[in-house]
Each structure stands twice: as structure tokens, then as C-alpha cells.
């Protein structure tokens, strides 16, 4: 069944209207009205032992059935934005949702006024092995909000799982002069070579980006103070000899 690619652009409401049939457009009109109502009357959260989800959240879950799986990400993103979803709502939708519903939350985080408060959702997605979630998790929100330690591990996670590093937002800027990332990449490459396994081409690409650039104040150094290895040094130190 068709499904939105994590790197496919999300559609605007006008673009959706042009592609949806009459019944789906009518459903979307009702969903938007419910989301707008929620924005005007912010959710105060569960009370007592029960919690009734607002109608727009039920629409969020039904987006694929009503508008088609290929439009589900766009519909869900627009509903989150229209409802001005806060941290409680996006966390609820993420934790209770399917993988597709979680992906839509991750894709929409940059458009919501949440600051870094939703970074735990990104970190959770990066612990999964679902490549569509990982690709969505390393987008613009992660580029802005993940701390250096977790961002480096997100890059490594992409290499481990085969997610193209093109999915990583701000890759060049955040890699520049990052000696610790260069060390981690070198260790991973050495492990792959020692095991007789190929080194991903994306690893060499990211490693080249870790060289100091115009925005880096000086030579990149590791935590021990020694200069970080460059791409040529890594190749020389990890390539198997002809005698092996």
C-alpha cells in the first residue's frame, strides 16, 4: 500500500484539497473545525481516572483510512498545527500511536512551538529499528534540539541501520570540526573492517565533513587533546594490509 516517504514534502491544505475526493475533503473540513476548536479551548489534560480524547485526536488516528495512506502524514501534520498541539498532546499521540502516527508527530515537531521539550520523543524513535522513524527523527527538530552527544549517536544510528545520511538535518554544520564524531566514525569503520565487512560510503562522507571549516576556530581535537584523524589517516590506519 502506498505510504509517504519520510523525505517527501508535506502537502499544504490547498494541495490536499486538489488531490482528495469530495468525501475526504468533507471529512477533512470537519477534522479541521475540531482542531481549531481545540486550539481555542486548550486541553487541560486528564481528570480523574478517565480521559476522553478530543475529537481531533481521533481524526488524527483515522487520517489514513479517510484520506488515503499517501496523504496521512500531511493530514496529521496539518491537524497538529491547526490544533496548536502542546507537549501533552504530541506525547500522547506518539506513545499511543502506530509507527505511521509516530512518524507524523516527528515530522511535525519543527512546526510546533515546543522548543526542546519534545526531544524525548526523538530520542525514543532513535532507540527503535524502524528506519522510517529514524529518518523522521533526524530531521530539522533534531538538528536544532538534540545535544551533541545524542546527535552524534543519531548519525551513527543512521549508519548502523542504513538510513541515508541525507536525512540528517544540519549534517554539514554540526559535523564541522567535531573531533569526537570523527573518533566515533573511525572506531566504527575499524570494527567493520576487522569483521571483514564493508564500510558504508556514507561514513566516509560524514568523516570528511568533520574536518575543521571556516566556522571552526582551530584544528579539531579529541577529548584527550590530540588531533582528530582526517579521512586519509583513517583509511591508512584501518585498511587491511596486503599481507592479511
C-alpha positions as CSV (number, residue, x, y, z in Angstrom):
1,X,0.0,0.0,0.0
2,X,1.3,3.5,-0.7
3,X,2.8,5.4,2.1
4,X,4.5,8.8,2.4
5,X,8.3,8.6,2.3
6,X,9.9,10.3,5.3
7,X,11.7,12.8,3.0
8,X,8.6,13.5,0.9
9,X,7.4,17.1,1.3
10,X,4.2,17.5,3.4
11,X,1.3,18.9,1.4
12,X,-0.5,22.2,2.2
13,X,-4.2,22.3,2.8
14,X,-4.7,23.7,-0.7
15,X,-2.6,20.9,-2.3
16,X,-4.6,18.3,-0.3
17,X,-7.9,19.7,-1.4
18,X,-6.8,19.4,-5.0
19,X,-6.0,15.7,-4.6
20,X,-8.7,14.5,-2.3
21,X,-12.2,13.3,-3.4
22,X,-15.3,15.1,-2.1
23,X,-16.0,12.7,0.8
24,X,-12.4,13.0,2.0
25,X,-12.5,16.8,1.7
26,X,-15.7,17.0,3.7
27,X,-14.1,14.8,6.4
28,X,-11.0,17.0,6.5
29,X,-13.2,20.1,6.9
30,X,-14.8,18.6,9.9
31,X,-11.4,17.5,11.3
32,X,-10.0,21.0,10.9
33,X,-13.0,22.5,12.6
34,X,-12.5,20.2,15.6
35,X,-8.8,21.0,15.7
36,X,-9.5,24.8,15.5
37,X,-11.9,24.4,18.4
38,X,-9.3,22.6,20.4
39,X,-6.8,25.4,19.7
40,X,-9.3,27.9,21.0
41,X,-10.1,25.8,24.1
42,X,-6.7,24.3,25.1
43,X,-6.7,20.7,26.5
44,X,-6.4,20.7,30.3
45,X,-5.4,17.1,30.3
46,X,-6.9,14.0,32.0
47,X,-9.1,14.5,35.1
48,X,-9.9,11.7,37.5
49,X,-9.3,8.1,36.3
50,X,-10.6,8.5,32.8
51,X,-9.6,10.7,29.9
52,X,-11.7,11.3,26.8
53,X,-9.5,12.2,23.8
54,X,-10.7,15.4,22.0
55,X,-12.3,14.6,18.6
56,X,-9.4,15.9,16.5
57,X,-7.1,13.3,18.1
58,X,-9.5,10.6,16.9
59,X,-9.4,12.1,13.5
60,X,-5.6,12.1,13.7
61,X,-5.6,8.3,14.0
62,X,-8.2,7.9,11.2
63,X,-6.4,10.1,8.7
64,X,-5.0,7.2,6.6
65,X,-8.4,5.4,6.4
66,X,-10.2,8.6,5.4
67,X,-7.8,10.4,3.2
68,X,-5.5,7.6,1.9
69,X,-2.2,6.4,3.3
70,X,-0.3,8.5,0.8
71,X,-1.8,11.7,2.4
72,X,-1.8,10.6,6.0
73,X,1.4,12.3,7.1
74,X,0.2,15.6,5.6
75,X,-3.2,15.4,7.1
76,X,-1.8,14.6,10.5
77,X,0.7,17.3,10.4
78,X,-1.9,19.9,9.4
79,X,-4.2,18.7,12.3
80,X,-1.3,19.1,14.8
81,X,-0.6,22.6,13.6
82,X,-4.3,23.6,13.4
83,X,-4.8,22.3,17.0
84,X,-1.7,24.1,18.2
85,X,-0.8,20.8,19.8
86,X,1.2,21.1,23.0
87,X,3.6,18.7,24.6
88,X,0.9,16.7,26.3
89,X,-1.0,16.1,23.1
90,X,2.0,15.2,20.9
91,X,3.4,12.9,23.6
92,X,0.0,11.2,23.9
93,X,-0.3,10.7,20.1
94,X,3.2,9.5,19.9
95,X,3.1,7.0,22.7
96,X,-0.4,5.6,21.8
97,X,0.1,5.7,18.1
98,X,1.1,3.3,15.4
99,X,4.5,3.7,13.7
100,X,2.9,5.9,11.0
101,X,1.2,8.1,13.6
102,X,4.5,8.4,15.5
103,X,6.3,9.3,12.3
104,X,3.8,12.1,11.6
105,X,4.4,13.6,15.1
106,X,8.2,13.6,14.5
107,X,7.8,15.2,11.1
108,X,5.7,18.0,12.5
109,X,7.7,18.9,15.6
110,X,9.6,21.7,13.8
111,X,6.3,23.4,13.1
112,X,5.1,23.3,16.6
113,X,6.0,25.9,19.3
114,X,7.6,23.3,21.7
115,X,11.2,24.4,22.0
116,X,13.3,21.5,23.1
117,X,10.6,20.0,25.3
118,X,9.7,17.2,22.9
119,X,13.3,15.9,22.4
120,X,12.5,12.8,24.4
121,X,10.2,11.6,21.5
122,X,13.2,12.0,19.1
123,X,15.4,10.0,21.5
124,X,12.8,7.3,21.8
125,X,12.5,7.0,18.0
126,X,16.3,6.7,17.7
127,X,16.2,3.7,20.0
128,X,13.9,1.9,17.6
129,X,15.0,-0.1,14.5
130,X,12.2,1.2,12.3
131,X,14.1,3.1,9.6
132,X,11.1,5.3,8.7
133,X,11.0,6.5,12.3
134,X,14.8,7.0,12.4
135,X,14.7,9.1,9.2
136,X,11.9,11.3,10.6
137,X,13.7,11.6,13.9
138,X,16.9,13.1,12.5
139,X,15.1,15.9,10.7
140,X,15.1,19.6,11.5
141,X,13.9,19.3,15.0
142,X,16.8,17.0,16.0
143,X,19.2,19.3,14.1
144,X,18.1,22.2,16.4
145,X,17.4,20.5,19.7
146,X,19.5,17.3,20.1
147,X,22.5,17.8,22.3
148,X,25.9,16.9,20.8
149,X,26.2,13.5,22.4
150,X,22.8,12.3,21.3
151,X,23.1,13.9,17.9
152,X,26.4,12.0,17.2
153,X,24.7,8.8,18.2
154,X,21.9,9.6,15.8
155,X,24.3,9.9,13.0
156,X,25.8,6.5,13.9
157,X,22.3,5.0,14.2
158,X,21.7,6.0,10.6
159,X,24.9,4.3,9.5
160,X,24.0,1.2,11.6
161,X,20.6,0.9,10.1
162,X,21.2,2.0,6.5
163,X,19.3,5.3,6.7
164,X,20.9,7.6,4.2
165,X,22.7,10.5,6.0
166,X,20.9,12.9,3.6
167,X,18.0,12.5,6.1
168,X,20.2,14.2,8.8
169,X,19.3,17.9,9.1
170,X,22.3,20.3,9.6
171,X,24.7,17.4,8.9
172,X,27.5,19.6,7.5
173,X,27.2,22.4,10.0
174,X,27.1,20.1,13.1
175,X,29.8,17.8,11.8
176,X,32.3,20.5,11.0
177,X,35.3,20.3,13.3
178,X,33.6,17.6,15.5
179,X,36.6,15.6,16.6
180,X,34.5,13.3,18.8
181,X,32.3,12.4,15.9
182,X,35.4,11.7,13.8
183,X,36.7,9.4,16.5
184,X,33.4,7.5,16.7
185,X,33.3,7.1,12.9
186,X,36.9,5.8,13.0
187,X,36.1,3.3,15.6
188,X,33.1,2.1,13.7
189,X,35.0,1.8,10.5
190,X,37.8,-0.1,12.2
191,X,35.2,-2.6,13.7
192,X,33.6,-3.1,10.3
193,X,37.0,-3.8,8.6
194,X,38.2,-6.1,11.4
195,X,35.0,-8.1,10.9
196,X,35.6,-8.3,7.2
197,X,32.5,-6.2,6.5
198,X,32.3,-3.1,4.1
199,X,32.5,0.4,5.5
200,X,29.4,2.4,4.4
201,X,30.1,5.0,1.8
202,X,28.1,7.5,3.9
203,X,30.7,7.0,6.8
204,X,33.5,8.4,4.6
205,X,31.2,11.2,3.5
206,X,30.4,12.3,7.1
207,X,34.1,11.8,8.2
208,X,35.2,14.3,5.5
209,X,32.6,16.8,6.9
210,X,34.3,16.6,10.4
211,X,37.4,18.4,9.1
212,X,37.7,22.0,10.5
213,X,36.0,24.5,8.3
214,X,35.7,28.3,8.2
215,X,33.4,28.3,11.2
216,X,35.7,26.2,13.3
217,X,38.2,28.2,15.5
218,X,41.1,25.8,15.0
219,X,42.3,22.3,14.5
220,X,39.8,19.7,15.7
221,X,41.0,17.8,18.8
222,X,39.7,14.8,20.6
223,X,38.8,14.7,24.3
224,X,42.4,13.8,25.1
225,X,43.7,16.9,23.3
226,X,45.3,15.0,20.3
227,X,44.4,16.0,16.8
228,X,41.5,14.1,15.3
229,X,42.3,11.8,12.4
230,X,41.3,13.0,8.9
231,X,39.9,10.8,6.2
232,X,43.3,9.9,4.8
233,X,44.6,9.0,8.2
234,X,41.6,6.8,8.9
235,X,41.9,5.0,5.6
236,X,45.6,4.3,6.2
237,X,45.1,3.2,9.8
238,X,42.1,0.9,9.2
239,X,42.6,-0.6,5.7
240,X,43.7,-4.2,5.8
241,X,47.3,-4.8,4.6
242,X,48.1,-6.8,1.6
243,X,49.6,-9.5,3.8
244,X,46.4,-10.1,5.7
